[in-house]
């Protein structure tokens, strides 16, 4: 039976913020002693029941240190994880040096630009935090109660970058950064804006995983615009219904239709996404093993 990779986003996919916890959910992440991330009991049971032919690999924009905060329940911890939007590969929590060296080589032509932009954003004094992560990407985060004015937009398609933190439905001045001054890719996701080398994304990370492992079949799951490159590279993409429209907008058409060898599974509204994606991956693996 051929092994498959399940490349899976973390936040709002496998685990959820304390803001969305339900009675009975289990805390798996603490920050400074405060409860932060939760999983449902069924998600934990399904993780423990993943067949030996499914290799779960979390793929996240979190830093390595942020990923290591997760305290996986017994029998659930993945052997591998990809962090920093594809920049680092962890094996049992330790950094894979070969992968890291390759990523730093990709990031090197953009590092000066990252640090210049970091300085530029810090001077604005309008963000809760501005950080360079693992020397490979930059993010800025709004203050509590604020969101980016152009939330969920891909700025790569615009003639300039205009973004600002503001309270929802309140007017705000925008801070322009002209496109000619930036060669980094950029994505807004909720309260954060990310800047990173164009080849440092989850889709490229998935291609690197395929090359390294030699695995033929890959399923991926994610809920946000940051996950779209990974979803497009997978043989099976698993998404919540809320992401379907966003995918169409990014592709500027309604042709997110895979070839005969590729599939899309959409979690209906009202169902738990983590539970749906794990059940879907197991069923898909069994179907592939049976030749259907």
RODO-2510 file (C-alpha; in nm, 4 decimals, decimal comma):
residues 292
     n   res          X          Y          Z
     1     x     0,0000     0,0000     0,0000
     2     x     0,1572     0,3299    -0,1086
     3     x     0,2202     0,5939     0,1532
     4     x     0,0729     0,9439     0,1194
     5     x     0,1609     1,2802     0,2730
     6     x    -0,1091     1,4857     0,4416
     7     x     0,0333     1,8401     0,4387
     8     x    -0,1827     2,0351     0,6787
     9     x    -0,2041     2,3926     0,7990
    10     x    -0,2253     2,4378     1,1771
    11     x    -0,4138     2,7464     1,2958
    12     x    -0,7886     2,7314     1,2322
    13     x    -0,7306     2,3994     1,0577
    14     x    -0,6029     2,1398     1,3057
    15     x    -0,6196     2,3604     1,6143
    16     x    -0,8184     2,6653     1,7166
    17     x    -0,7720     2,9735     1,9308
    18     x    -0,9236     2,9841     2,2783
    19     x    -1,1752     3,2316     2,1343
    20     x    -1,3443     2,9462     1,9465
    21     x    -1,3176     2,6671     2,2026
    22     x    -1,6233     2,4584     2,2800
    23     x    -1,7061     2,2709     2,6012
    24     x    -1,4914     1,9584     2,6197
    25     x    -1,2172     2,0831     2,3835
    26     x    -0,8631     2,0079     2,4975
    27     x    -0,5915     2,2711     2,5363
    28     x    -0,2717     2,1840     2,3458
    29     x    -0,0913     2,5193     2,3566
    30     x    -0,0032     2,7697     2,6271
    31     x     0,1569     3,1144     2,5954
    32     x     0,3131     3,2537     2,9130
    33     x     0,0987     3,0190     3,1176
    34     x    -0,2242     3,1189     2,9420
    35     x    -0,4336     2,8714     2,7451
    36     x    -0,4118     2,9484     2,3743
    37     x    -0,4745     2,6598     2,1310
    38     x    -0,7344     2,3829     2,1411
    39     x    -0,8275     2,0625     1,9610
    40     x    -1,1548     1,8762     1,9757
    41     x    -1,1500     1,5316     2,1411
    42     x    -1,2587     1,3763     1,8108
    43     x    -0,9692     1,5423     1,6279
    44     x    -0,7291     1,3851     1,8764
    45     x    -0,8914     1,0417     1,8335
    46     x    -0,8680     1,0717     1,4548
    47     x    -0,5021     1,1776     1,4723
    48     x    -0,4267     0,8676     1,6776
    49     x    -0,6082     0,6502     1,4250
    50     x    -0,4263     0,7775     1,1163
    51     x    -0,3015     0,4722     0,9308
    52     x     0,0695     0,4029     0,9089
    53     x     0,0391     0,4824     0,5390
    54     x    -0,0521     0,8490     0,6041
    55     x     0,2341     1,0789     0,7011
    56     x     0,0898     1,3936     0,8612
    57     x     0,3197     1,6939     0,8085
    58     x     0,2022     2,0272     0,9516
    59     x     0,2936     2,3138     0,7160
    60     x     0,2633     2,6518     0,8854
    61     x     0,3682     3,0156     0,8633
    62     x     0,4516     2,9984     1,2351
    63     x     0,8163     3,0235     1,3375
    64     x     0,9896     2,7098     1,4617
    65     x     0,9652     2,8339     1,8218
    66     x     0,5932     2,9038     1,7849
    67     x     0,5396     2,5537     1,6466
    68     x     0,7298     2,3979     1,9381
    69     x     0,4790     2,5547     2,1803
    70     x     0,2229     2,2945     2,0769
    71     x     0,1995     2,0087     2,3248
    72     x     0,0688     1,7291     2,1060
    73     x    -0,1408     1,4722     2,2931
    74     x     0,0152     1,1281     2,3256
    75     x     0,0138     0,9362     1,9999
    76     x    -0,0514     1,2477     1,7881
    77     x     0,2832     1,4237     1,7436
    78     x     0,3990     1,4325     1,3814
    79     x     0,7541     1,3228     1,3057
    80     x     0,8034     1,6108     1,0605
    81     x     0,6774     1,9690     1,0384
    82     x     0,7436     2,2594     0,8022
    83     x     0,7494     2,6062     0,9578
    84     x     0,8252     2,9653     0,8529
    85     x     0,5989     2,9422     0,5459
    86     x     0,8213     2,6674     0,4031
    87     x     1,1550     2,7956     0,5279
    88     x     1,2345     2,5299     0,7897
    89     x     1,1827     2,1545     0,8158
    90     x     1,1736     2,0066     1,1650
    91     x     1,2380     1,6401     1,2419
    92     x     1,1149     1,5483     1,5900
    93     x     1,1418     1,9168     1,6763
    94     x     1,5006     1,9584     1,5509
    95     x     1,5922     2,1775     1,2538
    96     x     1,6932     1,9937     0,9364
    97     x     2,0161     2,1760     0,8480
    98     x     2,0168     2,0821     0,4801
    99     x     1,6648     2,2210     0,4292
   100     x     1,7534     2,5323     0,6277
   101     x     2,0652     2,5947     0,4162
   102     x     1,8628     2,5644     0,0962
   103     x     1,6022     2,8074     0,2307
   104     x     1,8604     3,0629     0,3393
   105     x     2,0068     3,0483    -0,0109
   106     x     1,6608     3,1268    -0,1510
   107     x     1,6124     3,4103     0,0992
   108     x     1,9603     3,5655     0,0740
   109     x     1,8883     3,7959    -0,2257
   110     x     1,5890     3,9393    -0,0340
   111     x     1,7325     3,9750     0,3163
   112     x     1,8478     4,3336     0,2777
   113     x     1,5018     4,4243     0,1533
   114     x     1,3414     4,2425     0,4467
   115     x     1,5475     4,4408     0,6982
   116     x     1,4846     4,7705     0,5212
   117     x     1,1108     4,7070     0,5204
   118     x     1,1270     4,5999     0,8843
   119     x     1,2846     4,9349     0,9715
   120     x     1,0286     5,1211     0,7606
   121     x     0,7312     4,9527     0,9290
   122     x     0,8723     4,9925     1,2788
   123     x     0,9009     5,3672     1,2214
   124     x     0,5254     5,3872     1,1622
   125     x     0,4618     5,2897     1,5253
   126     x     0,1133     5,1651     1,4341
   127     x     0,1597     4,7898     1,4805
   128     x     0,1535     4,5669     1,7848
   129     x     0,4623     4,3892     1,6544
   130     x     0,6894     4,3814     1,3496
   131     x     0,9201     4,0824     1,3255
   132     x     1,1614     3,9083     1,0936
   133     x     1,1200     3,5333     1,1373
   134     x     1,4148     3,2969     1,1019
   135     x     1,5799     3,5472     0,8610
   136     x     1,3322     3,4440     0,5921
   137     x     1,0070     3,6379     0,6242
   138     x     0,8651     3,9518     0,7796
   139     x     0,5280     4,0071     0,9370
   140     x     0,3505     4,3018     1,0952
   141     x     0,0587     4,2502     1,3330
   142     x    -0,2166     4,4993     1,4173
   143     x    -0,2942     4,6015     1,7705
   144     x    -0,5719     4,4284     1,9629
   145     x    -0,9149     4,5071     1,8216
   146     x    -0,7796     4,6152     1,4830
   147     x    -0,7578     4,4498     1,1426
   148     x    -0,5889     4,5432     0,8189
   149     x    -0,7937     4,7796     0,6069
   150     x    -0,7650     4,5520     0,3036
   151     x    -0,7974     4,2181     0,4813
   152     x    -0,7494     3,9003     0,2772
   153     x    -0,6065     4,0748    -0,0294
   154     x    -0,3129     3,9568    -0,2346
   155     x    -0,1154     4,2746    -0,3002
   156     x     0,0997     4,1159    -0,5702
   157     x    -0,1692     4,2078    -0,8244
   158     x    -0,1872     4,5753    -0,7342
   159     x     0,0170     4,8653    -0,8665
   160     x     0,1181     4,9639    -0,5159
   161     x     0,0823     4,8399    -0,1618
   162     x    -0,1608     5,0297     0,0586
   163     x    -0,2312     4,8897     0,3992
   164     x    -0,3113     5,0126     0,7469
   165     x    -0,4476     4,8834     1,0726
   166     x    -0,7903     5,0188     1,1619
   167     x    -1,0930     4,9317     1,3648
   168     x    -1,3532     4,7582     1,1549
   169     x    -1,5829     5,0028     0,9682
   170     x    -1,3699     5,2992     1,0738
   171     x    -1,1846     5,5125     0,8176
   172     x    -0,8068     5,5098     0,8309
   173     x    -0,5146     5,6607     0,6468
   174     x    -0,3152     5,4148     0,4391
   175     x     0,0587     5,3873     0,4277
   176     x     0,1715     5,3351     0,0669
   177     x     0,4737     5,1285    -0,0308
   178     x     0,5124     5,1427    -0,4058
   179     x     0,5448     4,8157    -0,5917
   180     x     0,8629     4,9219    -0,7703
   181     x     1,0297     4,9366    -0,4289
   182     x     0,9321     4,5844    -0,3278
   183     x     1,0226     4,2556    -0,4921
   184     x     0,8944     4,0467    -0,1996
   185     x     0,5663     3,8602    -0,2194
   186     x     0,3071     3,9868     0,0279
   187     x    -0,0166     3,8535     0,1687
   188     x    -0,2629     3,9949     0,4208
   189     x    -0,4256     3,7407     0,6482
   190     x    -0,6509     3,8805     0,9185
   191     x    -0,4492     4,0902     1,1623
   192     x    -0,1156     4,0221     0,9938
   193     x     0,0607     4,1139     0,6747
   194     x     0,3442     3,8887     0,5571
   195     x     0,6357     3,9684     0,3251
   196     x     0,8544     3,6849     0,1973
   197     x     1,0704     3,5772    -0,0983
   198     x     0,8455     3,4763    -0,3909
   199     x     0,9741     3,1160    -0,3784
   200     x     0,9252     3,0878    -0,0006
   201     x     0,5684     2,9624     0,0172
   202     x     0,3807     2,6501     0,1176
   203     x     0,3409     2,5330    -0,2405
   204     x     0,7164     2,5325    -0,2981
   205     x     0,7587     2,3565     0,0369
   206     x     0,5237     2,0822    -0,0814
   207     x     0,7257     2,0377    -0,4009
   208     x     1,0405     2,0058    -0,1905
   209     x     0,8730     1,7450     0,0306
   210     x     0,7701     1,5450    -0,2761
   211     x     1,1245     1,5534    -0,4087
   212     x     1,2777     1,4555    -0,0756
   213     x     1,0377     1,1735     0,0117
   214     x     0,9545     1,0395    -0,3336
   215     x     0,5906     1,0072    -0,2257
   216     x     0,3541     0,9964    -0,5228
   217     x     0,0310     1,1120    -0,3607
   218     x    -0,0149     1,4252    -0,1502
   219     x    -0,3266     1,5577     0,0208
   220     x    -0,3263     1,9074     0,1655
   221     x    -0,5626     2,1022     0,3885
   222     x    -0,5822     2,4703     0,4752
   223     x    -0,8236     2,7514     0,5467
   224     x    -0,6542     3,0744     0,4322
   225     x    -0,4960     3,2559     0,1415
   226     x    -0,1511     3,1560     0,2731
   227     x    -0,2438     2,7923     0,2052
   228     x    -0,3520     2,8332    -0,1575
   229     x    -0,0088     2,7603    -0,3147
   230     x     0,0016     2,4325    -0,1200
   231     x    -0,3553     2,3413    -0,2089
   232     x    -0,2863     2,3952    -0,5786
   233     x     0,0156     2,1623    -0,5708
   234     x    -0,1643     1,8736    -0,4003
   235     x    -0,3412     1,5744    -0,5540
   236     x    -0,6265     1,6284    -0,3083
   237     x    -0,7067     1,9731    -0,1662
   238     x    -0,9287     1,9877     0,1420
   239     x    -1,0785     2,3262     0,2259
   240     x    -1,3628     2,4793     0,4274
   241     x    -1,6522     2,6198     0,2276
   242     x    -1,5473     2,9718     0,3320
   243     x    -1,2254     2,9402     0,1296
   244     x    -1,3885     2,8359    -0,1969
   245     x    -1,4810     3,1915    -0,3033
   246     x    -1,1395     3,3244    -0,2061
   247     x    -0,9667     3,0632    -0,4242
   248     x    -1,1765     3,1636    -0,7223
   249     x    -1,0925     3,5308    -0,6661
   250     x    -0,7183     3,4639    -0,6482
   251     x    -0,7317     3,2624    -0,9696
   252     x    -0,9653     3,5239    -1,1254
   253     x    -1,1931     3,2533    -1,2589
   254     x    -1,4025     2,9627    -1,1402
   255     x    -1,1731     2,6922    -1,2736
   256     x    -1,0303     2,5570    -0,9518
   257     x    -1,1004     2,2183    -1,1073
   258     x    -0,8331     1,9557    -1,0920
   259     x    -0,7373     1,7249    -1,3739
   260     x    -0,8735     1,3712    -1,3715
   261     x    -0,5981     1,2759    -1,1253
   262     x    -0,6712     1,5583    -0,8805
   263     x    -0,9577     1,6243    -0,6457
   264     x    -1,1130     1,8942    -0,4285
   265     x    -1,3010     1,8235    -0,1053
   266     x    -1,5018     2,1043     0,0549
   267     x    -1,6049     2,0912     0,4190
   268     x    -1,9697     2,2023     0,4476
   269     x    -2,0480     2,4966     0,6725
   270     x    -2,1305     2,3864     1,0239
   271     x    -1,8956     2,0857     1,0276
   272     x    -1,5697     2,0837     1,2200
   273     x    -1,2941     2,1332     0,9627
   274     x    -1,0205     1,9404     1,1463
   275     x    -1,2413     1,6349     1,1856
   276     x    -1,3609     1,6561     0,8247
   277     x    -1,0112     1,6818     0,6750
   278     x    -0,8748     1,3859     0,8738
   279     x    -1,1699     1,1646     0,7821
   280     x    -1,1440     1,2728     0,4174
   281     x    -0,7706     1,1975     0,3992
   282     x    -0,8208     0,8465     0,5398
   283     x    -1,1030     0,7719     0,2963
   284     x    -0,9015     0,9093     0,0041
   285     x    -0,5989     0,6982     0,0986
   286     x    -0,8133     0,3845     0,1147
   287     x    -0,9682     0,4603    -0,2235
   288     x    -0,6247     0,5062    -0,3785
   289     x    -0,5053     0,1842    -0,2217
   290     x    -0,8072     0,0019    -0,3694
   291     x    -0,7451     0,1470    -0,7133
   292     x    -1,0703     0,3466    -0,7342
***
